Amino acid sequence: MLNLLKCSTLKSFTELGLKPNLIISAASPRFKSGKQCTSGKEEKPKKKEQCSSGEKPKKKEQCSSGEKPKKKEQCSSGEKPKKKEQCCSGEKPKRKEQCDSGEKQKTKEQCDSGDQEDSVPRIAINGFGRIGRTALRIAVEHGCPLEIVAINDANMKTDYMAYLLKYDSTYGRFISDISVEGTQLVVDGKTICTYNESEPKNIPWKDLGVDYVIEATGRMTTAKKAEEHISSGAKKVVVTVPCEGAPTFVVGVNLDDYDSCKNVVSSSSGATNAIAPLAKIIHENFEIVEGIATAIQPVRSSQRTIDGPSSKSWREGRGALQNIITRSTAAAKALGQVLPDLDCKLSATSLRVPLATGALVDLTCRLKKDASLDDIKCALSEAAEGCMMGIIDVTNEKVVSSDFVGSHYSCIYDSKASMAVGKKFVKLLAWYDSEYGYACRVIDLIKFMHAEQKS
C-alpha cells in the first residue's frame, strides 16, 4: 500500500528544535482518505507510517533508545543525535550555544530564547514561475515557519501574479483569500510587496529585511550573478537551478557539509533531488559500482508547443506536445557534488515527455554486493521510516504518474515496476512531482539554513 500519509518531519529540523510545520499530503489532492499529522503537535502514532512521538520505536529495524545507531540511515529514539543528518524523536536537543537570555534572536551573534517560538525567516521570491508560485502555495497552505514578504518578476504585474497564483491548471484553485492593493499582493490578510525589476540591484531587499531570496528565475546560474541579491541587502540566496561557484545541497543527502558562512547555495534541480536520496541509500547498503540515471520529466515552459528555433539545441526546438525529447541534464554533475563517493561512477540523462507534471526516475546500476529486489525494498523501507522520513517513500501498488501529482516526497520507490538481472544488476524506478516535491525541498533547505544560522 502506498504510504500516502507521512509527517514530513525532517531530522535536521527537529533536532535543532523546530516544530515541523510543512505537513503535506504525499499524493494528489484527489487522495483524501486518511488523516494528516497536525502542524506542530506531537501525537501518539496510530500507524507506523505516522511521525514518531518521541517513544521508543517498535520495529527492530529502528535503533534502540539510548544506543548509538548502527547505521547513519537509522534515527535515534529520543537522545540527541550524533550527526545533524540523523532524525530525532521530536524533543528539542540542548545546545551549548543557546543561553537563557529570553530575548528574541535578531542576529546570528545573539542567542535565542531556547523555546519553540523563535523568529521566522523573511523570504523573497525572485521569479514567479512554476517553482516560485508553488513555493508560495506550500508556505501558505501548510503554515510553514517562514514569512513571504516580497515577490519580484520582471514579466508580471501584481494583478497577473494574483491570477496565476489563484488559478493553477495542475494543482487546482488556490483556496486562500487573494486580493491586490496597488502593487501589493494580499494573501489571507498578509501583505506581500511586488516588484517588476530585471536586475536585483534595483530591488530594496535591505529595506524589507529579507533574510533569504529564493532565486527562481532560472537565469542566475553563477554564484557571482546571484550575489547581486546580497549586494541589495539580502542575507542568503537559494538558487533553484545548478549554480556554478555555489555549493549544492540536497535535503537528506549532504546537509552535514553545510557551511553557514556561504551566502549563496544551490538546491540543484528536481531530478537531482529525486535521484540522490535513492542512490545514497542503495550505495550505502550495496555499493554502486557504476550506473546511469534517466529522469523522465514533464514539459517546461521554455519548450515550444510546435516546431521552431531553439537557442539550446535542435531537438529542444521540436514541438513539446508531439514528441519525447532527449536532453542533457546538469544532474550528472550535481550527483557527484552531493555524493562524492559516486563522482564519475554515476551519470544521468533526461527525457521530456508531453505531461504537465508527474515524473519518473530510472536508476540502472551495477552493485558490488549481492542484492535481491526484496533486499533493496527492505533497505529503502527502513530509510523511509527513519532518516529519510518525508523524503523517500515506497509503494507496492500498481500506480501511474498522475497518482503522484502534489506529492511532497523527493521520490517514491516503485517496488512492483523495478527489475533485476542476477544479483548485482538492477533497474530501480521511483516516482516524483518535479515541481511540488522540489519546492518542498527548497523550503526545507531554508528552514535548515535558518536553524543553523541561529545555533
N, C-alpha and C positions, 0 to 999 in steps of 0.2 A: 504493500500500500504506500502510495506516495506520501511522504512526510510533508504535509502541506501546512502544518501548524507548529512553528518553532519560534520561540522568543529569540530575536536576533541579538541576544546578549553576547557581545564580543569580549573576550577575556581581557584584552588590553585596556578596556574602558572600566570594567567592573573592578579590576584590581587597583585601579587608580582612584576609585571612589565615586565613579559616576554612575548614576542610575540610568540604565539604557532607556531612552525614550523613542528610539527608532524601532517601533514594533510594526512589522509589515507582513501581511499575508504572503506566503511563498508562492501563491498561484494567482491566476487571473481573478478579477473581481467576480467572475461567474462562479467561482468556487466559494460558496458562502456557508458551507456546513462547518461545524466546529466552532471553537472559541479561541480568540486571540488572548495572549497574555496582556494584562493591563499595564499601562506605562508606569514605570517607577515602583511597582509593587512586587514584593516577593511572596508569591502564593505557593501553597503546598502543591507540588506537581501531581497531576492526575494521570498523566501518561508519560512514558519515557521520552516522548518527543518534546515535552514541555521543558521550559527552562528550569534549572536547578534552584532549589530554595535554600541552599546552604547546608543541607543534610548530607550525610554520607551516601554516596551512590550505591545502588543495589546491584549493579551489574558488575560482574567480575572483570570486565574489560576496563572499568574505571579504576583509578588509583584509590587506595585506601586512605582513610583520614589520618593526617599527620605524617604520612610517609612520603618520601621523595618519589616522584613519578619515575617509572622505569623508562618511559619514552617521553620525548618532548611533545608528542601529539596528545598525551594524556593531561587532564587537568587535575588540579588539586581539589580536595573536597572541603576545604574550609580554612586552611592555613595559607599564609602569604606565599604566593608563587615565587619560585626562584628566578623565573625569567618573565619579562613583560609580555612575551608571546603566549604564555600559558594562561588558561582561564581560571577563574576563581569561583568561590561558592556564592558570591553576592555580597559578602561582607567587605567593608572598606578597609584595606590594609593600612596600618600605621606607617608613616614615613618620617624619617628623622628630619626631613626638610621642612615639615609642617610645624607650625607653632600655634599657640593658643591665644593669639592676639585678638581674635574675634573680629578683625577688620576684613572687609571685602577686598580681595586681591585686585590691585589696579595695574601693577606691572609685574614682570617675572621676578623682580628682585624682592617684592613684597610677599609675605606669607599669606596663605589662605586660612580660613577660619576653621577648617577641619570638618565642616558639615557638608551636606549634600547640595546645599543651595548656593553654590558659587556662581560668580558672574558667567554669563553665557557669551560665546564669541559673536562678534558683529561681522556679518558676511555680506559681501557684494558679489554680484554675478556679472561678469563681462562676457556678453554673447548670450542672447536669449533664444537660442535654438533648441533642439531636442533635449540635449543634456541639461542646459540651463533651466528650461521650464520644468523638466522632470525633477531636478534637484529642489526647486522651489515647491513643487507639488508635494514631494515627500516630506520636506521640512514642515509644511503647514498641516498636511493631513495627519501626520503621525506625531506631532508635538515634539519634534527633535529639539534638544537643548542648544539652540542657536537662534540668532535673530537675523533675518534677511533685511538689510537696511537700504540697499541700493541695487539697481539694475542698469547696465549700460548696453545699448545695442545701436550701432550706427545706422541700421536699416529699419528700425521700428520706432514709431511714435507710441506714446503711452497708451492710447486707446486700442492700438493694434496689439500691443503686449497683453492687454487685458483680454482681448478677444481670443487670442491663441492660447492663453492660459486657461480660459473658461471652457473652450470647446476643443477637445483633443480627439482626433479620429481614431487613435489607438487605445487610449486609456479611458475614454468617455468624458462626460462633462465633469468639470471640477465643481464639487458641491459647496465649496466655500463661497462666502459673500464677497464679490469682487466689484469694485467701482473705481472711477477715475476722478481725481480732483486736480485739475490743471495738469501739471507734469508729475503728479504723484499717483502711484497705484495703491489702492487701499484694499487689503485682503483681511477679511474678518476683523475690521476695525483698526488694523495695524498699517501704518503708512510706510510705503517704500518709495524712495526718491528714484526717478528715472532720468536717464541721460541718453543723448544721441551722438556721442563723441567717437571719432575714429582713432584717436590717439589717447592712451592712458594719461599722458601728462596734462590733459585738459579736464580730467575728472577729479573733483575735490575729495579724494579718499580720506585725507587727513582731517578735513573739517567734519566728515561724517563719522570719524572714529572707527574706520574699518580695520578689523583685525586680519581677516582673510579674504582674498579675492579668488573666486572660482573662475579661472580663465578658461572659458568655454567657447571661444570664437573659432578654435581650430587653426588659427593663423600664427599664434605665438609659439613657434617650435624651437626656440632657443632661450636659454636662461637669460641671456643679455637683453633680449626683447621683453621678456616677462618682467624683468627687474624695473621696467618703467612704471609698473604699479607701485613698487616700493618707493620710487622717487616721488610719486604722487601722494605718499603718506600711508599706504597700506603696510601692514607688518609682515604678512606672509602671502604667498601665492601658490595655489594648487592648479597646475596645468592639466587639463583633461585629455591631452594627447602626449605621445612621446616627445620629450623636450631635451634637445642637445645641451649638455652642460649642467643639467639639473639631475639630482639623484632621483631614482624611480622607486616608488613604494607600492606594494600590493598588500592590502589588508589580509592578515592571516598567513603571510608568507615571509616577509622580511622586515617587519616593523622593529625588530631587535636592532637593526642597523640605523635607525632614525637618529639624526643629529639635529637638535633643536636650533643650532646656530645657522642652519641653512634656511634662507628666506624664500627660495623658490624650489618647489619639488614637483615631480610629475606623478600622476596616478596612472600613467600609461594609457591603455585602451581597454575596451570591454573584452576583447579577445584575450589579452594578456591576463586580465583578472579572472577569466574563466579557465584558462589553461594552467596557469601557475599553481593554484591550490591543488588541482588534480595531480599534476606532475610531482609536486612536493611530497604528497602522501605516498604515491607509487614509488618514488625514488628512495624515500626513507625506509620503506618496508622491503622493497625488492630490487633496488638499484637499477636504474635505467642505464643501459649501455649506449643506446642511440635511439633516436626517434624523430618522427615528423608529426606535427600537429596541423590539422586543417580546420580553419574556422569557417563555417557555413553561415553567412550573415545576411540580414535583410538589406534592401537598397538604402542608399544615403541620399540626402537632399542635393549633394553635389553631382549626382549622376544624372544622365539625360534620359528623358522619357522616350525619345526617339533618336535615331542615329544623328550624330553631329560631331563637331570637332571637340577634342579634349586636350588640355594642356599637359595632362599627366601621361596618358598612354592611348594608343589607338583603340585598344579593347574597351577602355572606360568611356569612349565616345559612343559606343553602341547603346541601343535602347535598353534601359534597365528593366522594363516590364516584359520584354520579349526574349531575354537571354539570361543564362547563367554566365557570369563574367568572372574570370580568374584575375586575381591581382596580388601583388606582393603585400606583405604586412610587416609593420615595424615590430610585431610581437616576437619575431625571431630574435632580434637583438635584445629586446626588453627581457625576454626569458632568461638570457644569460646574465643580465644585470641583477635580477631579483633572485635567481637560483644559480650562483656562481659554479656550483658543482656540475651543472648541466651546460655550461657555456661550451659551445662548439659540439655538443652532443645532441642538442635538440634544436630543430629548425621548425619553421612554420610558414604556411601559406594561407590564402583566403579565397573563398568563393562568394560572390554576391548573387543572391537569388531574388526573384520577384515576390518578396514578402515585406510587410510593413514592420513587423518585429517578430521576435522569436528566433533563436539561433541555436546552432549545434556545433560542438567541438568534437573532432575525431583525433584522438591521441593514439597513434600507432607506434609501438616501440618494442625493442628487444630488451629483455631483462637478464640480469646476471644470476638471480636466484630463481629457482622453480616457483611457479605460482599458478594456481588454478583460478578460474573466474570466481569461484566461491571465496578463495583466499583474498582476492582483490576486493570483492564486495564486503567482506568482513572488515578489512583494513579501512575502507572508506566509511563504512557504517560507524565504526568506532570513532573515527575522526569527526564525523557529523554529530556525534553525541558528546564529543569532548572539545578538543582545541579548535576545531573548525565549525563549531555550532553557529548556525546562522550564515555560514559561508558556503559549505558543501552540504548537499543532501543526496539521498539515494532513493530511487524509485524502482519498484518491481512491477509496475503496471505498464500496459501497452498504450503509451502516450504518444502525442504528436506535438509539433512546435507550438500551436496555439494554446495548448494546455499550460504554457509557462509564461504567457503574457502577464506582466505585472509581478513576476517572481522576484523576490529580494535576494535570492541566493546568487553567488558568483557562478556556480554550476550545480547541476543535478545529475548525478551519475545514473545512466540507464542500464541496469543490470540485465534486462531482457534483450537489449539490442547489441551489447558488447560481444566480442568474439575472441577466440584464441586458437592458435595453431601450435600444438605441442604445449610445453610448459614454460616457454620463455619468450613467446612472440604473441603479442596481444593487440587488439584494436578496441579501444575504450571510447564510448560515446557518452557525452554529457550535454544536457540542455541548459540554456540560459536566456535571459532577456538582456540584449546588448545595450539597452537604454536604461531601463528601470533598475536592474541589478547593478549596473555600473554606477549609476547616480547614487545608489545606496552606499557603495564603497567610497565614493568621493566624500560624502557626508561623514561616514565613519572615520575616514582618514583625518578630516578636520577635527572631529571630536577627540581623536587620539592625540593629534598635534597640540591641541589646546590643553589637554590634560598634562602632557609632557611639559609644556611651557610653564604651567603653574607648579609643577612638582620640584 
